[in-house]
Amino acid sequence: MIDEINVSGRDLAAVLGISDRAVRELHERGLVVKEARGRYALLASVTAYTEHLRGVASGRGDEALVYDLTRERARLAKEQADERELRNASLRGDLVSAEDVKREWANVIRTVRSKILAVPSRVRQSLAHLTPHDVEAIDTELRRALEDVAHDR
C-alpha cells in the first residue's frame, strides 16, 4: 500500500490538470480531500476525483447533463410517490371524487334555493297584515338576490 502524500493546492491542480480555483471548488463539493490549510491528500483526492469523472462518464454526458438526469429522476420519483400517496388515501376513504363533491354541493344549493323561495309564502301566513304587493316585493328581492349570486360565480 502506498503512503498518503500531502500536497499543496497548486500541486494537486497540476496533477489533476485543473486550476487552483477548481481544486477549491472540488473541495467544497467533497470531491478532493483536504488535510490541512492549503494541503490536500494526493491519493485520496485523485481517487475521489477519478471516481467522480467515471460517474460523469457513465451518465453519457457532461456534469450538467448528469445533474439534469439526476434532477429528472428525483422529480419522477416524487411524482410516483405523490401518485401512490393519493391512491392510498383514496383506498382508505380519505379522498372523495370531484364529481361526488360537485353533486353534493349542487344538492345543497338546490335545497337552499327552494327554502329561500318558500320564504314569501311563509311570511304571508305568519304576517297576515302584509298586502299581496308586500309579499310580491319580498319574493322579487329574494329572487333577485339568488340571481345575483348565480351570476357572481
trRosetta pair geometry for C-beta under 8 A, 3 or more apart (Angstrom, degrees):
i j d omega theta_ij theta_ji phi_ij phi_ji
2 43 6.3 162 94 -90 118 149
4 41 5.3 -29 -171 -152 121 102
4 42 7.1 157 -169 43 66 78
4 43 5.5 -116 -119 32 68 117
4 44 6.6 7 -128 -18 118 102
5 41 7.6 122 70 -157 42 53
5 42 4.5 -12 76 25 93 130
5 43 6.7 100 27 -20 80 92
6 35 5.1 -84 -116 46 116 154
6 36 7.2 24 -157 22 144 103
6 39 4.6 15 178 178 116 114
6 40 6.8 149 -154 70 66 31
6 41 6.2 -39 -97 -93 67 49
6 42 7.0 -166 -104 -17 14 88
7 11 3.9 -111 173 89 117 129
7 12 5.2 145 93 -53 117 80
7 15 7.4 72 94 -10 167 135
7 39 7.0 148 71 -152 23 67
7 40 5.8 -33 65 63 75 85
7 42 4.8 68 -1 -70 117 107
8 11 4.7 97 53 7 79 100
8 12 7.0 -144 94 -3 42 86
8 38 5.9 -15 -141 159 78 92
8 39 6.6 -48 -96 -100 44 56
8 40 7.5 40 151 17 10 90
9 12 5.7 -54 -145 38 33 110
9 13 6.2 38 153 -24 65 105
9 20 5.3 74 131 -147 111 88
9 23 4.8 158 -163 101 92 148
9 24 6.9 21 -150 -56 142 80
9 38 5.8 -89 -12 -155 104 63
9 39 8.0 -96 -38 -75 70 18
9 40 6.2 99 -87 -17 57 120
10 13 5.6 -53 -150 33 30 115
10 14 6.6 31 151 -20 63 103
10 20 5.6 -20 -91 -91 64 111
11 14 5.6 -52 -151 33 34 112
11 15 6.5 33 152 -18 66 103
11 42 7.8 -49 118 -95 112 112
12 15 5.7 -53 -148 36 34 111
12 16 6.2 18 158 -5 68 111
12 23 5.3 108 95 -127 114 138
12 32 6.6 92 167 -159 146 145
12 40 4.6 1 -55 64 152 144
12 42 6.5 -152 -99 -108 90 70
12 45 5.9 -23 -145 112 129 157
13 16 6.1 -65 -142 48 27 100
13 17 7.9 -137 166 37 54 6
13 18 5.4 -104 -150 80 75 68
13 19 5.8 -24 -156 157 132 14
13 20 5.0 -72 -48 -77 158 49
13 22 6.7 116 -125 60 101 96
13 23 4.8 -92 -72 -37 90 126
14 17 7.5 29 -176 -73 28 38
15 42 6.9 67 22 -148 172 101
15 46 6.7 -70 134 -86 129 113
16 22 7.8 -143 101 106 130 120
16 23 7.2 143 41 -87 141 92
16 45 7.8 -83 -58 135 127 108
16 46 7.1 -159 -81 -106 91 74
16 49 6.0 -50 -122 143 127 168
18 22 3.9 -100 159 87 119 144
18 23 6.4 149 94 -51 113 73
18 26 7.7 87 95 -27 159 133
19 22 4.5 105 55 1 77 101
19 23 7.3 -130 101 -6 48 82
20 23 5.6 -50 -158 28 36 115
20 24 6.9 35 147 -16 66 101
21 24 5.7 -52 -155 35 38 111
21 25 6.4 36 148 -17 68 105
22 25 5.5 -52 -146 39 35 112
22 26 6.2 40 152 -22 66 103
23 26 5.7 -52 -148 35 31 112
23 27 6.5 35 150 -22 63 102
23 32 6.2 -30 -161 28 74 166
23 40 7.1 -99 -177 -49 122 157
24 27 5.6 -51 -152 32 33 115
24 28 6.6 36 150 -20 64 102
25 28 5.5 -49 -150 33 36 113
25 29 6.5 23 153 -8 65 108
26 29 5.8 -64 -148 46 33 105
26 31 4.1 -86 -170 73 88 109
26 32 4.5 64 116 -7 114 107
26 45 7.9 86 122 -160 131 101
26 49 6.6 3 -165 -99 146 105
27 30 7.6 44 -177 -71 31 22
27 31 7.3 -95 -66 53 23 66
27 32 5.0 -54 -76 64 69 98
27 34 5.2 48 -140 -40 128 117
27 40 7.6 -115 -85 -104 118 116
30 48 7.8 -119 142 -179 64 139
31 45 8.0 69 131 -154 58 72
31 48 5.4 169 -171 135 49 110
31 49 5.6 82 159 -93 99 67
31 52 5.0 8 -138 -49 118 157
32 40 5.7 -16 157 -151 115 132
32 44 8.0 108 -166 108 52 81
32 45 3.9 28 -149 -140 84 105
32 48 6.1 175 -93 75 34 128
32 49 6.1 16 -78 -55 84 107
33 40 6.3 120 81 -165 57 78
33 41 4.2 -27 94 43 118 113
33 44 4.0 -11 19 109 149 123
33 45 5.0 -130 28 -66 78 76
33 48 6.4 133 -31 -4 92 144
34 39 7.1 106 -165 81 68 53
34 40 5.5 -52 -105 -102 53 72
34 41 7.6 -155 -95 1 5 81
35 39 4.8 -59 64 111 100 101
35 40 6.3 148 4 -130 89 15
35 41 5.1 112 -51 -49 110 84
36 39 4.3 20 56 45 87 121
40 45 5.1 27 162 -49 116 152
41 44 4.0 18 110 36 124 115
41 45 5.6 152 80 -22 66 92
42 45 6.0 -66 -144 38 19 108
42 46 6.2 15 163 -16 62 109
43 46 5.9 -55 -143 37 28 107
43 47 6.2 28 157 -18 64 109
44 47 5.7 -56 -147 38 29 113
44 48 6.2 27 156 -17 65 108
45 48 5.8 -54 -144 38 29 108
45 49 6.1 25 158 -16 65 110
46 49 5.9 -58 -143 41 27 109
46 50 6.1 24 160 -16 65 109
47 50 6.1 -59 -144 39 25 105
47 51 6.4 26 157 -19 62 107
48 51 5.8 -56 -150 36 29 111
48 52 6.4 32 151 -21 63 105
49 52 5.5 -52 -152 33 33 115
49 53 6.5 32 151 -18 65 104
50 53 5.4 -50 -146 37 37 112
50 54 6.4 43 151 -23 66 100
51 54 5.6 -49 -149 33 34 114
51 55 6.6 37 150 -20 63 103
52 55 5.7 -55 -155 33 32 113
52 56 6.6 32 149 -18 65 103
53 56 5.5 -49 -148 35 36 112
53 57 6.2 36 152 -19 66 106
54 57 5.6 -56 -146 39 31 111
54 58 6.2 31 155 -20 66 106
55 58 5.8 -53 -144 35 30 109
55 59 6.7 32 153 -21 60 104
55 66 7.1 94 136 -157 86 155
56 59 5.8 -59 -160 31 33 113
56 61 7.6 -100 178 85 75 50
56 62 6.7 -5 -176 -160 116 32
56 63 5.4 -44 -120 -78 123 68
56 66 5.4 -111 -127 -23 62 152
57 60 7.6 41 171 -72 41 33
59 65 6.3 158 133 104 117 95
59 66 3.6 65 115 -99 175 98
59 69 6.0 178 -159 43 113 149
60 65 7.6 -87 92 121 62 139
61 64 7.6 -84 139 69 112 67
61 65 3.0 -45 122 77 142 152
61 66 6.1 -178 75 -42 94 71
61 69 7.6 136 44 -21 131 128
62 65 5.3 99 53 10 62 101
62 66 7.2 -121 108 -2 33 91
63 66 5.6 -56 -146 39 35 111
63 67 6.0 39 153 -23 68 105
64 67 5.5 -52 -148 36 30 114
64 68 6.4 32 152 -19 64 104
65 68 5.6 -51 -147 35 33 111
65 69 6.2 33 153 -19 65 105
66 69 5.6 -53 -147 38 31 112
66 70 6.2 33 153 -19 65 106
67 70 5.7 -55 -147 37 29 111
67 71 6.2 30 153 -19 65 107
68 71 5.6 -55 -146 38 30 112
68 72 6.2 29 155 -18 65 107
69 72 5.8 -54 -146 38 29 110
69 73 6.4 31 154 -20 63 105
70 73 5.7 -53 -148 35 30 112
70 74 6.4 31 152 -18 63 105
71 74 5.7 -55 -150 36 31 111
71 75 6.4 33 151 -20 65 105
72 75 5.5 -50 -145 35 34 113
72 76 6.3 36 154 -19 65 104
73 76 5.7 -52 -147 37 32 112
73 77 6.3 34 153 -20 64 104
74 77 5.6 -51 -147 35 32 112
74 78 6.4 33 153 -20 64 104
75 78 5.7 -54 -150 35 31 111
75 79 6.4 32 152 -18 65 105
76 79 5.7 -54 -147 36 32 111
76 80 6.3 31 154 -18 65 106
77 80 5.7 -55 -148 38 31 111
77 81 6.3 31 153 -19 65 106
78 81 5.6 -54 -147 37 32 111
78 82 6.3 34 153 -20 66 105
79 82 5.6 -52 -146 36 31 112
79 83 6.3 34 153 -21 64 104
80 83 5.6 -50 -147 34 32 113
80 84 6.4 31 154 -17 64 105
81 84 5.7 -54 -148 38 32 110
81 85 6.3 36 151 -23 65 106
82 85 5.6 -53 -147 35 31 114
82 86 6.5 30 154 -17 65 104
83 86 5.9 -55 -151 36 30 109
83 87 6.3 30 151 -19 65 107
84 87 5.6 -54 -146 37 33 113
84 88 6.2 32 155 -18 66 106
85 88 5.9 -55 -147 38 29 109
85 89 6.3 29 154 -19 63 107
86 89 5.7 -55 -146 37 31 111
86 90 6.3 33 154 -20 64 106
86 95 6.9 38 -164 -45 73 162
87 90 5.7 -56 -151 35 30 112
87 91 6.4 29 152 -18 65 105
88 91 5.6 -53 -146 36 33 111
88 92 6.3 30 155 -15 66 107
89 92 5.8 -57 -147 40 31 109
89 94 4.2 -78 -169 67 84 119
89 95 4.9 78 123 -24 102 109
90 93 7.7 44 178 -71 31 22
90 94 7.3 -83 -65 54 24 74
90 95 4.6 -46 -88 54 67 121
96 100 4.8 -103 170 78 105 133
96 101 5.8 122 106 -52 117 91
97 100 4.6 98 60 2 84 101
97 101 7.2 -151 96 -2 47 84
98 101 5.6 -54 -150 38 36 111
98 102 6.1 39 151 -22 68 107
99 102 5.6 -53 -144 37 31 113
99 103 6.2 32 156 -20 65 106
100 103 5.8 -54 -146 36 29 111
100 104 6.3 28 156 -18 64 108
101 104 5.8 -57 -147 37 29 110
101 105 6.3 24 157 -15 65 108
102 105 6.1 -58 -146 39 27 106
102 106 6.3 31 154 -22 63 107
103 106 5.7 -54 -150 33 29 114
103 107 6.7 31 151 -19 63 103
104 107 5.7 -53 -155 33 33 112
104 108 6.5 33 149 -19 66 104
105 108 5.4 -50 -147 36 38 114
105 109 6.2 37 155 -19 68 104
106 109 5.8 -54 -146 38 30 110
106 110 6.4 33 154 -20 64 105
107 110 5.8 -53 -147 35 30 111
107 111 6.4 31 154 -19 64 105
108 111 5.8 -57 -153 35 30 111
108 112 6.4 29 152 -17 66 105
109 112 5.7 -51 -145 37 34 110
109 113 6.2 36 154 -21 66 106
110 113 5.7 -55 -147 37 30 113
110 114 6.3 26 157 -17 65 106
111 114 6.0 -57 -147 37 29 106
111 115 6.4 26 156 -17 64 108
112 115 5.9 -60 -149 38 30 110
112 116 6.3 27 155 -18 66 107
113 116 5.9 -57 -147 37 29 108
113 117 6.3 23 157 -14 65 109
113 146 6.1 90 -128 -140 90 135
114 117 5.8 -56 -144 41 31 108
114 118 6.4 33 154 -24 64 107
115 118 5.7 -57 -151 33 31 112
115 119 7.4 56 147 -46 59 85
116 119 5.8 -25 -166 -12 41 117
116 142 5.5 180 162 -176 99 119
116 145 7.9 -119 179 82 143 116
116 146 6.3 155 101 -69 146 120
117 120 7.7 -37 -179 16 44 99
117 139 7.9 51 -150 -144 63 87
117 142 6.8 164 -95 125 46 129
117 143 7.4 59 -107 -81 89 82
117 146 7.7 -3 -62 -39 90 159
118 121 5.9 -61 -167 43 59 107
118 122 6.0 55 141 -21 84 109
119 122 5.7 -65 -147 41 33 109
119 123 6.0 33 159 -22 71 107
119 138 7.0 -120 115 149 105 118
119 139 8.0 174 78 -94 87 62
119 142 6.0 168 54 -94 129 161
120 123 5.6 -55 -144 36 30 111
120 124 6.3 35 155 -24 65 104
120 135 5.1 105 -172 -176 100 87
120 136 7.7 70 -155 -84 143 24
120 138 5.0 155 -103 95 92 110
120 139 4.0 -3 -63 -71 157 92
120 142 6.9 -140 -41 19 100 142
121 124 5.5 -47 -148 31 34 116
121 125 6.7 33 153 -18 63 102
121 135 7.9 72 -82 -169 36 128
122 125 5.8 -54 -152 35 34 110
122 126 6.3 13 158 -4 68 111
123 126 6.2 -66 -141 47 30 97
123 127 5.5 -19 175 27 71 114
123 130 6.8 13 139 20 98 162
123 135 6.4 171 89 -119 108 89
123 138 6.0 -52 61 116 159 170
124 127 7.0 -69 -118 60 16 76
124 128 7.8 59 172 -101 53 44
124 130 6.4 -109 -112 72 58 121
124 135 4.8 27 -78 -109 105 144
125 128 7.7 -7 -172 -70 23 75
127 130 4.8 56 114 -14 107 111
130 134 4.1 -123 -168 85 95 136
130 135 5.5 109 129 -51 126 85
131 134 4.8 106 51 -1 71 99
131 135 7.3 -140 95 0 42 84
132 135 5.7 -55 -148 40 36 110
132 136 6.1 40 151 -22 67 106
133 136 5.6 -54 -146 37 31 114
133 137 6.5 35 152 -23 64 103
134 137 5.7 -52 -151 31 31 112
134 138 6.7 31 150 -17 63 102
135 138 5.7 -50 -152 34 35 112
135 139 6.4 37 149 -19 65 106
136 139 5.5 -53 -147 38 33 114
136 140 6.2 37 153 -23 65 105
137 140 5.7 -50 -145 34 31 113
137 141 6.5 29 156 -17 63 106
138 141 6.0 -58 -150 37 29 109
138 142 6.4 27 155 -16 65 108
139 142 5.9 -57 -147 38 29 109
139 143 6.3 27 156 -16 65 109
140 143 5.9 -59 -148 39 28 109
140 144 6.2 30 154 -21 65 108
141 144 5.6 -52 -144 36 31 113
141 145 6.4 34 154 -21 64 104
142 145 5.7 -52 -150 34 32 113
142 146 6.5 31 152 -17 64 104
143 146 5.7 -53 -149 37 33 112
143 147 6.3 33 152 -18 66 105
144 147 5.7 -55 -148 38 31 111
144 148 6.3 36 152 -22 65 104
145 148 5.6 -51 -147 34 31 113
145 149 6.5 31 154 -18 63 104
146 149 5.8 -53 -149 36 32 111
146 150 6.4 33 152 -20 64 107
147 150 5.5 -54 -147 36 34 113
147 151 6.3 24 157 -13 67 109
148 151 6.0 -63 -146 42 29 104
148 152 6.2 30 156 -25 66 111
149 152 5.8 -56 -142 32 30 112
149 153 7.9 58 154 -49 56 76
150 153 6.7 -25 -176 -20 35 107
